[in-house]
């Protein structure tokens, strides 16, 4: 059987090299369908993965992407759980997509649906999220990169903060807390306190290294060390918020919100995230909205804003926060 599959792939490889893309694409689909009819899902997957890779390398993003989606359909029919071999196939295919190929986003979404349904992580496989985040970051698809890094691996915070800091350097210096929060708050919302702390540490380290004029004060107590930035109060708020979360101190959380109320008012898009954090970590229930119309409008529009120096397409957008806490994520 292995020899037969290899011969099939070799024949289609010749067609692709000769520029017979349509014929190769159609034959690969037909052959895979035959194996599916025989419930030989492994053979169908091997044919599709190899054929998709060949077409993608030849610059045939639409045809290659179609076979990638077909591959996920096969694994769904066969109820295959993610493993090292399937991850390797998907990662290889994802990295082979031609730049700007629209099918790639659909492939990534379907990949996460499949890994969520048959894997152990309800939000999708972290390794696949990490690679997707890396690919989107390389393509300057920042929002997509953020979303996948947040649900990624232990290595993801470093990549995410590199992305956020590079993005921040295009903006005014006082907007630094907004970019740090794009990692810290979502990580808290999914219950990943370690990654939230790591993200703030990485961001402030880059910030201190990149600016010779930024004033920093080291504040140490018996239980903790904290960097204080006199010119960036919201960055101080994020550090103290993490401290309150680790201590499980509702009173400290309330004091923080009160003390920094004026600063928080300037970044209204944090309100919903902080309300959810208050409920998750401190048991502070989110009051139900009394105005149904307001609820509806709030769901329809993601209100909020970023710094004034951002690119035009970024201004006026909210934080694109991820789903609620998902068990099993590191």
C-alpha positions in Angstrom: 0.0 0.0 0.0 2.8 2.4 0.9 4.5 1.7 -2.5 1.2 2.3 -4.3 0.7 5.7 -2.6 4.3 6.7 -3.3 3.7 5.9 -7.0 0.5 7.9 -7.1 2.2 10.9 -5.5 5.2 10.6 -7.9 2.8 10.7 -10.9 1.0 13.8 -9.7 4.3 15.4 -8.9 5.3 15.0 -12.6 2.0 16.6 -13.7 2.6 19.5 -11.3 6.1 20.0 -12.5 4.8 20.0 -16.1 2.3 22.7 -15.1 -0.8 20.5 -15.3 -2.1 21.9 -12.0 -5.8 21.5 -12.7 -5.4 17.8 -13.8 -3.3 17.0 -10.8 -5.6 18.7 -8.4 -8.7 16.9 -9.7 -7.0 13.5 -9.8 -5.7 13.9 -6.2 -9.3 14.6 -5.1 -10.7 11.5 -7.0 -8.0 9.2 -5.6 -8.5 10.5 -2.1 -12.2 10.0 -2.4 -11.7 6.4 -3.3 -9.7 5.7 -0.2 -12.3 7.5 1.9 -15.0 5.2 0.4 -12.8 2.2 1.6 -12.5 4.0 5.0 -8.8 4.0 4.5 -8.4 7.5 6.0 -4.6 7.3 6.5 -4.0 6.7 2.8 -6.4 9.5 1.8 -4.6 11.8 4.2 -1.1 10.9 2.9 -2.3 11.6 -0.7 -3.9 14.9 0.2 -1.1 16.2 2.4 1.6 15.4 -0.2 -0.4 16.7 -3.1 -1.3 19.9 -1.2 2.3 20.5 -0.4 3.4 20.1 -4.0 0.7 22.5 -5.3 1.4 25.1 -2.7 5.2 25.0 -3.5 4.2 25.5 -7.1 2.4 28.7 -6.2 -1.1 27.2 -6.6 -2.6 28.5 -3.4 -6.2 27.9 -4.3 -5.8 24.3 -5.4 -3.3 23.5 -2.6 -5.6 25.2 0.0 -8.5 23.2 -1.2 -6.6 19.9 -0.6 -5.6 21.2 2.8 -9.3 21.6 3.7 -10.1 18.2 2.2 -7.3 16.7 4.5 -9.0 18.2 7.6 -12.4 16.7 6.4 -10.8 13.3 6.1 -9.4 13.5 9.6 -12.8 14.7 10.9 -14.5 11.7 9.2 -11.9 9.4 10.6 -12.2 11.1 14.1 -8.4 11.4 14.2 -6.9 13.0 17.3 -4.0 15.5 16.9 -0.6 13.8 17.3 3.0 14.5 16.4 2.6 13.2 12.8 -0.6 15.2 12.0 0.8 18.3 13.6 4.0 18.0 11.5 1.9 17.7 8.3 -0.2 20.8 9.2 2.7 22.9 10.2 4.6 22.1 7.0 1.5 22.9 4.9 0.8 26.1 6.8 4.4 27.4 6.3 4.2 26.6 2.5 1.2 28.8 1.7 2.0 31.6 -0.8 2.0 35.0 0.8 -1.5 36.6 0.8 -3.3 33.4 -0.1 -6.9 33.9 1.2 -7.5 30.2 1.7 -4.9 30.1 4.5 -7.1 31.8 7.1 -9.9 29.4 6.4 -7.4 26.5 6.7 -6.2 27.8 10.1 -9.7 28.2 11.4 -10.8 24.7 10.3 -7.5 23.3 11.7 -8.4 24.7 15.1 -12.0 23.4 14.9 -10.7 19.9 14.1 -8.0 20.0 16.9 -10.6 21.4 19.4 -13.1 18.6 18.5 -10.7 15.7 18.7 -7.9 16.9 20.8 -7.5 17.6 24.5 -7.7 21.4 24.3 -11.2 23.0 23.9 -9.7 26.1 22.3 -7.5 24.2 19.8 -4.1 22.7 19.9 -1.5 25.1 21.5 1.3 24.1 19.2 -0.8 24.7 16.1 -1.9 28.1 17.6 1.8 29.0 18.2 2.8 28.2 14.6 -0.3 30.0 13.2 0.6 33.1 15.3 4.1 33.0 14.0 3.0 32.7 10.4 0.5 35.6 10.8 3.1 37.7 12.5 5.5 37.2 9.6 2.7 38.3 7.3 2.0 41.4 9.4 -1.5 40.1 10.2 -1.3 41.4 13.7 -4.7 40.8 15.0 -4.7 37.2 13.9 -1.2 36.7 15.3 -2.3 38.0 18.7 -5.3 35.7 18.9 -3.3 32.6 18.2 -0.3 33.5 20.4 -2.7 34.0 23.3 -3.8 30.4 22.9 -0.4 29.1 22.2 2.5 27.5 24.1 5.1 28.5 26.7 7.1 30.0 23.9 4.2 32.2 22.7 4.5 35.2 25.1 8.0 36.0 23.9 6.8 36.1 20.3 3.7 38.0 21.2 5.6 40.7 23.1 8.1 41.1 20.3 5.1 41.8 18.0 3.5 44.2 20.4 6.7 46.1 21.1 7.5 46.5 17.4 3.9 47.7 17.0 4.3 50.1 19.9 7.5 51.7 18.4 5.2 53.1 15.6 3.2 55.0 18.2 3.7 57.7 20.9 5.8 56.8 23.9 2.9 57.3 26.4 0.9 54.5 24.7 3.2 51.7 25.9 0.7 50.4 28.5 -1.9 49.9 25.8 0.4 47.5 23.9 1.5 45.7 27.0 -2.2 45.2 28.0 -2.9 43.5 24.6 -1.0 40.5 26.0 -1.5 40.9 29.8 -5.3 41.2 29.9 -6.1 38.4 27.4 -3.8 36.0 29.2 -5.5 36.8 32.5 -8.9 36.2 30.8 -7.9 32.7 29.8 -6.5 31.9 33.3 -2.8 31.9 32.2 -1.3 34.0 35.0 2.2 32.8 34.3 2.1 34.1 30.7 0.5 37.4 31.8 3.4 38.0 34.3 6.0 36.9 31.7 4.5 39.2 29.1 4.7 42.3 31.3 8.2 41.5 32.3 9.3 41.0 28.7 7.6 44.2 27.6 9.0 46.4 30.4 12.5 44.9 29.8 12.3 45.9 26.2 10.9 49.3 27.1 13.7 50.0 29.6 16.4 48.9 27.1 14.9 50.9 24.3 14.5 54.2 26.1 17.4 56.0 27.8 15.1 58.7 29.2 12.4 56.5 30.8 12.4 57.0 34.6 12.1 53.7 36.5 11.9 53.2 40.3 12.5 49.8 41.9 10.1 49.1 44.8 10.9 46.1 47.0 9.0 44.6 49.9 9.4 41.3 51.8 6.9 39.6 49.4 7.5 41.2 46.0 9.6 43.4 43.8 8.0 46.0 41.5 9.1 48.4 38.8 7.3 51.8 39.0 7.1 54.1 36.0 6.2 57.6 37.1 5.3 58.7 33.6 3.2 55.6 32.7 0.6 55.1 35.4 -1.3 52.5 33.5 1.8 50.3 33.3 2.0 50.5 37.0 -1.7 49.5 37.2 -1.0 46.4 35.2 1.9 45.4 37.5 -0.2 45.9 40.6 -3.2 44.1 39.0 -1.0 41.0 38.5 0.1 41.3 42.1 -3.5 41.5 43.2 -4.4 38.4 41.1 -1.6 36.4 42.6 -2.6 37.3 46.1 -6.3 36.8 45.4 -7.0 40.2 47.1 -10.4 41.7 46.1 -9.8 44.7 48.3 -6.6 45.5 46.5 -8.3 45.1 43.1 -11.0 47.5 44.1 -8.5 50.0 45.5 -6.5 49.8 42.3 -9.5 50.6 40.1 -10.4 53.5 42.4 -6.9 54.9 42.5 -6.4 54.7 38.8 -10.0 55.6 37.9 -9.1 58.7 35.9 -6.4 56.9 34.0 -8.7 53.9 33.3 -11.3 56.3 32.0 -9.0 57.2 29.2 -8.9 53.6 28.0 -12.5 52.6 28.2 -11.9 49.4 26.2 -10.3 47.9 29.3 -13.6 48.1 31.2 -15.1 44.8 30.0 -11.9 42.9 30.5 -11.4 44.2 34.0 -15.0 43.4 34.9 -14.4 39.8 33.8 -11.1 39.6 35.7 -12.9 40.9 38.8 -15.4 38.1 38.5 -12.9 35.3 37.6 -10.3 36.0 40.2 -12.1 38.0 43.0 -15.7 36.8 42.8 -17.0 40.3 42.0 -20.1 39.6 40.0 -20.6 41.6 36.8 -23.9 43.5 37.2 -26.5 42.6 34.5 -27.2 45.4 32.1 -30.6 46.9 32.6 -31.0 48.3 29.1 -31.6 45.5 26.5 -30.9 48.0 23.7 -27.5 48.8 25.2 -26.7 45.1 25.5 -27.5 44.6 21.8 -25.5 47.6 20.7 -22.6 46.5 22.8 -22.5 43.1 21.2 -22.7 44.6 17.8 -19.9 47.1 18.1 -16.5 46.6 19.7 -16.0 50.2 21.0 -12.7 51.6 22.2 -9.5 53.0 20.9 -5.8 52.7 20.7 -3.1 55.3 20.7 -3.2 58.4 18.5 -0.1 57.4 16.5 -1.3 54.1 15.2 -1.9 53.2 11.6 -5.3 54.3 10.3 -6.8 50.8 10.2 -6.0 50.3 13.9 -7.6 53.5 15.3 -10.9 53.1 17.0 -10.6 49.3 17.4 -11.0 47.4 20.7 -8.8 44.7 22.1 -10.0 41.7 20.2 -10.1 39.7 23.4 -10.2 35.9 23.2 -12.8 33.5 24.5 -13.4 33.0 28.2 -11.0 30.8 30.3 -10.2 27.5 28.7 -8.9 24.6 30.9 -5.8 22.8 29.9 -3.8 25.8 28.7 -0.5 26.5 30.2 
